[in-house]
Amino acid sequence: MSLIPRWEYMTDEAKAIAKKVLLSALVLSLSIWLIRALIPWLVVVLFGYWTYKSFSKRN
C-alpha cells in the first residue's frame, strides 16, 4: 500500500482539503510565473520613467 491514501478511500473532508491545497498550489505557481515574467518589463518602464524625468528637468 502506498504512503499517500488513494482517492476512493479518502473521506469527503480529506478530498476537500486536497482540492484546496491543489488549487492554492496552482494559484501560487501561476502568480510566481506571472511576477517573474513582469519584472523585466517593470525595470524597463522604471528606467524609462527616470530617464524621462531627468531630461524634462533639464529643459
Secondary structure as the mmCIF struct_conf table of DSSP 4:
data_model
#
loop_
_struct_conf.conf_type_id
_struct_conf.id
_struct_conf.beg_label_comp_id
_struct_conf.beg_label_asym_id
_struct_conf.beg_label_seq_id
_struct_conf.end_label_comp_id
_struct_conf.end_label_asym_id
_struct_conf.end_label_seq_id
BEND BEND1 LEU A 3 ILE A 4
HELX_LH_PP_P HELX_LH_PP_P1 PRO A 5 ARG A 6
HELX_RH_3T_P HELX_RH_3T_P1 TRP A 7 TYR A 9
BEND BEND2 MET A 10 MET A 10
HELX_RH_AL_P HELX_RH_AL_P1 ASP A 12 ARG A 58
#
